[in-house]
């Protein structure tokens, strides 16, 4: 059927579904006690988690990052947390380095601190397609997330913890362009949480959407994610969700603020997705698309026929101008440009700023304008306005795709033009020679030009009309 993600297991074939998680069942009696370790603790998200734990009564917070106390804002964060009543240790520790992690844990034990909870928030983002990354680039993305989690899991395998929380990402749940390695790293954390549970250990993995105010995305990234339907979450609201996940002892949870009207068209642009199909907003969108498809079917043929009637009598250059203007006009409207002239006809749509969402929008506009049923990948399959205009020309005038009809129309136009002139014998001879030469070339009977072509031309210029027509009769078989 429409399933695009299957897992074949001994128990049967499994499929994935993204559904809302109701907040039900009894909440555990959980509160931070003893020492809490936060990797990536001096970052924006780690800071929010530390403040929450301090407010909830955590006695000792250990915040780690590669730069430790030298990280920007680290001392200000320390002062804020101490004012909330927590003892604070800020340590430089690369969690991808097993020896560094082991050394940190040993020092905590030696100093008499009992570790009760772990919040693994360290990570390195990714903003490039996988094909553009080296093995070293990929390893750097994986190390902080995967290696850090693996070291903590292994080194604390016999430690009785109240919470072992992994900060994952929805890039590993539904995928994300230019985040292949990052998606794999986060999917690993989700699987690790399941494995720990299977071993009888506590574990919670939360796949986060976009945090507002200084997360990995940054200000520029936030705008890109907004366009895809992923809205930044208020940190206080995200922390509340985190607290609920911990006290309800969740193994895995995805937390995000999604604008489904934007997210759904982009996510389903290439194909339908049963994975998100049970979300009520997605169902409503599917129904609206189905209704719109029926409506377009009623008017699409008229739109296509009207455009074909407009294009049919024109020359190829005239057609190109009209179709190129059509493409550029709709591309400009989707991108928010003032007019079509702002869209470079030979610049790739990707370079103009098109993404999966805007690609769908321009496809929908061109569907209505042309009456065609165009693919969602239209602007990526035909990467510039000029190339796309040529594609539309072929789709609209398929019967004339080889140029036969347009050639015949040009001949009709020539015939009509000849009927409106009255040449004298000399002009008539010139026109006739041109037509017969063209006809001979079409038939493939034109011989190589004679070496004494200039002599023949000179003779024709001085010949009488009768001599010229006699020449034509001998050369081209015309009487």
Buried (B, 14 or more C-beta within 10 A) or exposed (E): EEEEEEEEEEEEEEEBEBEEEEEEEEEEEBEBBBBBBBBBBBBBBBBBBBBBBBBBEBBBBBBBBBEBBEBEEBEEBBEBBEEBEBBBBBBBBBBBBBEBBEEBBEEBEEEEBEBBBBBBBBBBBBBEEBEEBEEEBBBBBBBBBBBBBBBBBEBBEEBEBBBBBBBBBBBBBBEBBBBBBBBBBBBBBBBBBEEBBEEEBBBBBBBBBBBBBBBBBEEEBBEBBBBBBBBBBEBEEBBEBBBBBBBBBBBBBBBBBBBBEBBBBBBBBBEBBBBBBEBEBBEEBBEEBEEEEEEBEEEBEEBBEEBBEEBBEBEEEEBBEBBBBBBBBBBBBBBEBEEBEEBEBEEBBEEBEBBBBBBBBBBBBBBBBBBBEBBBBBBBEBBBBBBBBBBBBEBBBEEBEEEEEBEEBEEEEEEEEEEEEEEEEEEBBEEBBEBBEEEBEEEEEEEEEEEEEEEEEEEBEEBEEEEBBEBBEEBBEEE
